[in-house]
Amino acid sequence: MAKVQQITLVSLAICLSTLLGFAAAANPEEKFIVEGRVYCDTCRVEFETKISQPIKGASVKLECRNITNEKIVSHSQDVVTDEAGGYKIEVKGDHEDEICEVRLVKSPRADCNEPTEVWRKASVVLTKADGVSGTYRFANNLGYMKKEALPECKKVLTEMGYFELQDEIGEEVEGHSTAP
């Protein structure tokens, strides 16, 4: 009889802890902090290099869409980046059934205001129901491209192993050699 009571108590404890876990995951007062950076792609290559520059005063916002019908269900106010191009967006609630993305809104720099195709938005997971704990979420850096690449880009890209004098499929451009 005592063994049956122990099994019952253990089962009840497991059920209660599971319910408490679901209650915590569905907590509307849950809060997340989304952090990221906005940079100027000074070489127009759509990724960061050592001469990329942070953009102070760029605007970004967070949008969350319903996972099934893709309608926007929540969004943040525009947030402005600091001296280092960094931003923080506070988000309330669990967004398990939503696709959330930080998007570029505006660059304050006239010479660097063309959004990169790849890094104009970054997905971010805003739920603890998928096993990721903690309050902070980190979005990939977002970028704008400079109107014209800086002269030092050739050197930087060569150091990185990129060869400027090749066409899209890797063939040498006629009349130039990439050999040392």
PLY file of the C-alpha trace (Angstrom):
ply
format ascii 1.0
element vertex 180
property float x
property float y
property float z
element edge 179
property int vertex1
property int vertex2
end_header
0.00 0.00 0.00
2.84 2.39 0.90
4.49 1.64 -2.45
1.29 2.59 -4.33
1.12 5.89 -2.42
4.77 6.64 -3.28
4.16 5.94 -6.96
1.05 8.12 -6.88
2.92 10.98 -5.19
5.83 10.78 -7.66
3.38 10.72 -10.60
1.52 13.71 -9.20
4.80 15.61 -8.71
5.82 14.93 -12.31
2.44 16.10 -13.62
2.55 19.29 -11.55
6.10 20.14 -12.62
5.12 19.62 -16.27
2.10 21.91 -15.87
4.23 24.55 -14.16
6.71 24.33 -17.04
3.92 24.95 -19.57
2.61 27.84 -17.48
6.07 29.42 -17.38
6.53 28.98 -21.15
3.19 30.65 -21.86
3.90 33.54 -19.49
2.64 36.73 -21.19
4.95 38.71 -18.90
7.97 36.90 -20.40
10.53 39.44 -21.53
13.32 39.15 -24.10
16.07 41.55 -25.10
17.07 41.36 -28.78
20.54 42.70 -29.55
22.32 43.28 -32.83
24.39 45.67 -34.90
24.07 47.66 -38.12
27.14 48.19 -40.29
28.22 49.86 -43.53
29.60 47.39 -46.08
32.40 49.59 -47.41
33.45 47.04 -50.03
29.96 46.27 -51.45
30.48 42.51 -50.96
27.40 41.92 -48.74
29.36 40.70 -45.71
31.46 42.32 -43.02
35.18 42.90 -43.52
37.77 44.45 -41.22
37.06 47.85 -42.80
33.27 47.70 -42.41
31.98 50.60 -40.33
29.29 50.70 -37.64
26.37 52.99 -38.43
25.31 55.31 -35.63
21.70 56.49 -35.88
20.38 53.72 -38.14
16.77 52.65 -37.48
15.64 49.03 -37.10
12.42 47.39 -35.95
11.22 43.96 -34.93
8.23 42.34 -36.66
6.59 39.06 -35.70
4.32 37.25 -38.17
1.90 34.41 -37.57
3.61 31.18 -38.61
0.62 29.91 -40.63
-0.93 32.96 -42.32
2.17 35.25 -42.27
0.15 38.26 -41.04
2.05 40.69 -38.80
0.82 40.16 -35.25
3.24 42.42 -33.39
6.03 44.88 -34.04
8.28 47.23 -32.14
8.72 50.94 -32.51
11.73 51.96 -34.58
14.92 51.69 -32.51
18.03 53.80 -33.24
21.57 52.40 -33.10
24.28 53.72 -30.79
27.89 54.83 -31.54
28.95 51.21 -32.16
25.98 50.54 -34.46
24.38 48.46 -31.70
20.73 48.27 -30.73
18.58 46.60 -28.08
14.87 45.88 -28.47
12.79 44.82 -25.47
10.06 42.33 -26.38
7.27 41.16 -24.11
5.53 37.81 -24.27
6.28 34.42 -25.77
6.23 34.30 -29.59
6.37 30.53 -30.09
3.87 30.50 -32.97
5.44 33.46 -34.75
8.32 34.19 -37.10
10.15 37.22 -35.70
12.67 39.28 -37.65
14.65 42.45 -37.05
14.52 44.61 -40.19
16.44 47.62 -41.43
14.31 50.78 -41.59
16.63 53.68 -42.42
20.30 54.65 -42.61
21.32 58.18 -41.65
24.27 58.03 -44.06
23.65 59.26 -47.60
26.84 57.49 -48.75
25.77 54.15 -47.23
22.02 53.62 -47.43
21.48 50.73 -49.87
20.36 47.66 -47.84
22.34 44.51 -48.53
20.22 41.81 -50.15
21.25 39.13 -47.65
21.45 41.16 -44.42
18.44 43.47 -44.61
16.65 41.31 -42.01
17.60 38.74 -39.37
15.42 36.06 -37.78
15.35 35.74 -34.01
13.69 33.09 -31.80
11.53 34.62 -29.06
10.34 31.65 -27.05
11.74 29.49 -24.30
9.57 26.56 -25.42
12.27 25.41 -27.84
14.86 24.81 -25.13
16.77 28.09 -25.40
16.86 29.68 -21.96
17.81 33.18 -20.97
16.50 36.62 -21.71
18.97 37.79 -24.36
18.62 36.93 -28.04
21.24 37.91 -30.60
20.32 38.78 -34.18
22.79 38.58 -37.07
24.31 41.94 -37.97
22.42 43.93 -40.60
24.10 45.91 -43.34
23.87 48.76 -45.77
26.26 49.09 -48.72
28.40 52.12 -49.46
27.66 53.82 -52.81
31.22 53.06 -54.02
33.71 50.58 -52.60
36.71 52.03 -50.78
40.09 51.80 -52.58
41.55 49.58 -49.81
38.91 46.88 -50.45
41.07 45.18 -53.07
43.83 44.61 -50.50
41.40 43.49 -47.79
39.60 41.04 -50.10
42.90 39.66 -51.41
44.01 39.06 -47.80
40.74 37.17 -47.28
41.41 34.94 -50.28
39.03 36.60 -52.75
40.35 37.40 -56.20
38.96 40.54 -57.74
39.88 39.70 -61.34
37.59 36.68 -61.75
34.14 36.65 -63.27
31.03 35.15 -61.66
32.03 31.54 -62.41
35.65 31.87 -61.30
37.30 32.26 -64.73
40.17 34.72 -65.05
39.19 37.97 -66.70
40.90 38.24 -70.10
44.19 40.15 -70.04
44.71 39.79 -66.27
46.41 37.17 -64.21
45.76 36.35 -60.57
48.98 34.34 -60.34
51.69 35.83 -58.06
0 1
1 2
2 3
3 4
4 5
5 6
6 7
7 8
8 9
9 10
10 11
11 12
12 13
13 14
14 15
15 16
16 17
17 18
18 19
19 20
20 21
21 22
22 23
23 24
24 25
25 26
26 27
27 28
28 29
29 30
30 31
31 32
32 33
33 34
34 35
35 36
36 37
37 38
38 39
39 40
40 41
41 42
42 43
43 44
44 45
45 46
46 47
47 48
48 49
49 50
50 51
51 52
52 53
53 54
54 55
55 56
56 57
57 58
58 59
59 60
60 61
61 62
62 63
63 64
64 65
65 66
66 67
67 68
68 69
69 70
70 71
71 72
72 73
73 74
74 75
75 76
76 77
77 78
78 79
79 80
80 81
81 82
82 83
83 84
84 85
85 86
86 87
87 88
88 89
89 90
90 91
91 92
92 93
93 94
94 95
95 96
96 97
97 98
98 99
99 100
100 101
101 102
102 103
103 104
104 105
105 106
106 107
107 108
108 109
109 110
110 111
111 112
112 113
113 114
114 115
115 116
116 117
117 118
118 119
119 120
120 121
121 122
122 123
123 124
124 125
125 126
126 127
127 128
128 129
129 130
130 131
131 132
132 133
133 134
134 135
135 136
136 137
137 138
138 139
139 140
140 141
141 142
142 143
143 144
144 145
145 146
146 147
147 148
148 149
149 150
150 151
151 152
152 153
153 154
154 155
155 156
156 157
157 158
158 159
159 160
160 161
161 162
162 163
163 164
164 165
165 166
166 167
167 168
168 169
169 170
170 171
171 172
172 173
173 174
174 175
175 176
176 177
177 178
178 179
